[in-house]
Amino acid sequence: MSSNILDNPFIVFMASLIAQSLAAYLGDFLHKRARPLLKDEREDLDTVQTAILTLLALIIGFSFSMAVTRYDQRKNYEEAEANAIGTEYVRADLLPVDNSAVVRELLRKYLDQRILFYETRDQRQISQVDIETAKLQADLWSAVWPTANAQPTQVLALAVSGMNDVLNSQGYTQAAWLNRIPVGAWAMMGLIAIFSNLLLGYRERRRGLLLLIFPIIVSIAFLLIADIDSPRGGLIRVSPQNLLLLRESIKPL
């Protein structure tokens, strides 16, 4: 599956459901045209089917754990960003008065861009946010470094260190948002699900809704995993709660 498809959990659900349902009915079709299985052959088929279903369950469980871990990582970095920006906003008092006012104004604009990064889903707006963020980062560093370089004191070093944390936190967040379940893992999970349904269809003696139950259940699991794993798609997303609270607390009077 491509990253664009994985960013839409409902497409993942429908594609998975259709592929698995077709596999189940294909297995049923092959079953009706094959000779009846002998007792030993049926037992062997049951063993293979149990092993494949167990493997599918394990892979789904591991994938869900991977998705939750990445979601928690994105939440943690959102909190870290808010802490870094808030700390540097306070440390701006360590700079000369003129620099302090400039840094705080830039931090407020920077904070707005970071909130937009979390809230927007429009790809063109995301690109604009990235451009504005990079520009503000350069302006923030330029507002701190020349003063600290001209007066290399331990007090000003705290302001420089805080600004460094602000810039680094954005990089960590970006890396966490790009850290997704590999496409190869999705492909392997999908193939095992398809073969599982093929065997179920071949093994099932009765047609009808029974052949749809397993595809629906597995597709729902895929939907949940894709929803949690996608930073912008679906319903489960990281809300910039800490950044929003920080914006309220540093509004100019």
N, C-alpha and C positions, 0 to 999 in steps of 0.2 A: 504493500500500500504506500502511496506517496504521502508526503507530509501534509499536502493540502487536504487529502481525504481524511487523514488522522486528526486534523484540526476540526473536523465536523463529526462529532460522535454519532449523530443520527444517520449520516451516510455510512459510517462503519456498521451500525446496527442493521440497516437495510441490506447492504452488500453481504454481510455475514449471514443474515437470515436467508437470503435468496440462494447463495452458494451452498449453504448447508442443506436447505430443503431440496434443491436439485440433486445433491449427492444422495440424500436419503431415498428419494424416489427412483434415482438411478439404481441404487442397490436393490430396491424392491423389484424393479424391472428385470435386473439380471437374475434375481432369485426365481422369478416366475419362469424363466427360460432355461434355467440350469436343472440338471438332474437332482433329485432329492439327495440330501446329504446323509451319509452313513452316520451311525452313532459316534464312532471315533472322530470322524471329520467334524461333526457338530461340537464335540467337546473341545477339539483343537481350536475351532473358530471362536468358541466362547472364551477360551483362555487368551487368545490374541485380542479379542474385543475388550475384555476386562483390563488387559495391560495397556491398551491404547487409551481407554477412558481414564485410567489412573494417571497416565502420563499427561493427558490433556488437563485434568484437574490440577495436577502439580504445576504445570506451566501457567495456567490461569491464576493460580494462587501466587506464584512468584511474580508474575506480571502485575498483579494488583498491588503486591507489596512494593514493587519498584515504582509504580505510579504514586502511591501514597507517600513514599519517601521523598520523591521529587516535589510533590505538592507541599509537604512540610518544609522542605528546603526553601522553596519560594516564599513561604510565609515567614520563615526565620530571617531571610535576607531583607524582606520588606521592613521588619522590625529593626534590623540592624541599620538600614538606610535612615529610618526616622531618627534613631538614636544618634547616628553620626552627624546628620544635618542639625539636629537640635543642640548637640554639644558644640559644634562649630559656631552656631548662632550665638551661643553664650560666650564662647572664647573670642568672639569678635571684639569684645571689650578690651582685650589685651593689645589690640592694634591702635595706632593713632586715630584720633576722632574722625578725620576725613575717610581714612581707609575702613574704619569700622562701619560707618554708614553705608559705604559702597558695598562692602561684603554682605551686610545684612539684606540690602535690597536685592543683590544678586542671588542670595540664598532663597529668598522668597520666590523669585522667578524660577529658580532651579527646582524648588519644591513643587511648584505648579506643574512643571514639565514631568517630574517623576510621578505625580498623581495621574496625569494624562497617560503615561506609559502603562499604568496598571488598568485604567478604566476603558481606554479606547479599543475598538475592534477593527477599525478602518485601517487597512494596510497603508494607504497613502498618508493618513494622519500619523501613523506609527513612524514612518520614514521622516516626516517633518519633526516629530518629537525627538528622534535620534539626532537630527541635525542641530536643533535648538539646544539639546542637552550637551552636545560636544562643544558648541560655541560658548555656552554658559560655563562649562568646566574650564575652558581656556581663560575666560574672563575672571573667574574666581581665583585661579592660580596666579594670574597676573596681578590681581589685587592684593595678594598676600606675599608672594615671593620677593619682589623687589624691596619691600620694607624690611622683611626679615633678613634679607641678604645685606642690606645696608647697616642694620643694627642687629647683629647675630647674638641675641641674648636668649637665655633659657625661657623667659616669658614669651617672647615672640615665637620660639621654637614650638611651644604648645599650640599656637594658632596654626602654624604650618603643619604640624602633625595632625591636628583635627581636620584640616582641609584635605590632607592626604587620605584620611579615613573616609571622607565624603566621596572623593573620587574613586577610591578602591571599592567602596560598597556598591556603587553603580555597576562596576565591572563584575563583581561577584553575582549580583542580581541577574545581569545579562547572561552570564554563563549558566546560572540555574535555570533560566527560562529556555535556554537552548538544549539543556540536558533532558532529553526525552527517551522513552522506550525505543530501542533501535528498531528500524523497519524490518530487519532480519528476524527479530523476535516475533513481531506481528505476523510475518509471513509463515514462520514455523508454526505458530499457534493456529493460524488459519488453516494450514494444510492438515495438521493433525485433527482439527475439528471436522474438516471435510471428509477425511478418511474414516473418522469415527462414525459419522452419519452414514457413510457408504456401507460400512459394516452393519450398522443398526438396521438400515433398510433391507440389506440382504438377509439379516437374521430374523427380522420381524415377520410374523406370519399374517398379520392383519394390516390392511392399508387404512388410510384416513387420517384423522387428527393425531393419532399416535406417532406418526412419522414427523409431525411438526413440533411436538412438545420439546424434544431435545434441542433442535435448532433454535427455538425461541429462547430457551433458558440460556444456552451458550451465547447467543447474540446479545441478550441483556447483560451478561457478564462483560462481553466485549464493549458494550455501550458505556458501562460504568467505568471500565479501565480507561477508555479513550477520553471520557469526560474529565476524569481526574488528571490524566496525563497532559491534556491540552491546556496551556496557560490562558488562551483567549477564547477557545471554542467551548460550547456546551454551557451547562448551568453552574458547575462547581468551579469557581475561580477565586483567586486570591484577591481579597478586597484590601485596598490601601488604608485600612482603619487607622494605623499608627501615623501615617503621613497626613491623613485628614485631621486627626486630633492635633498634630503639630502645627498644621497651617492655622487652625483656630487659635492656638496659643501664641503665635508669633505675628498675628495681624498687627499692622501699625495702628497706633491709637489715632 
